[in-house]
Amino acid sequence: KKESKSISLAVEGVGETPAVVLLRSSRPPRFITLDKDAISDFDYAAKDGLLWVRFTNESRPRTVAMQG
């Protein structure tokens, strides 16, 4: 789901494995959540406009949400 200053993505993976979501963004996010819990493990490269979000996968669908 994409809105003017936010995006939500459904994520699912093999449990207990590292996950990386890579997005193109014109500015860094104000906050990122995974199922409403804050994520602090992310990197933003302003020069390239890329955002890497890292978390541990679970074997069930979850929602990553970012607000700019």
C-alpha positions, 0 to 999 in steps of 0.5 A: 500500500503506497500513500503520498509519504508512506508505504506498507509492504507484506514480507514473509521469509524462511524463519530465523534468517536475515531479511533485507528490504531495499527501496529507492527513496528521495529522503530518509524515513522518519520511522520504520515499523515491523508489525507496529514495532520500531525498526532501527536497523536501516541504512540510507544512502542519500547520494544514491537514494537507497534505503536498506531495512534489515530484520530477522525473518519469521515464517509468517506474513508481516507488514513493514511500514515506512513513513517519510 
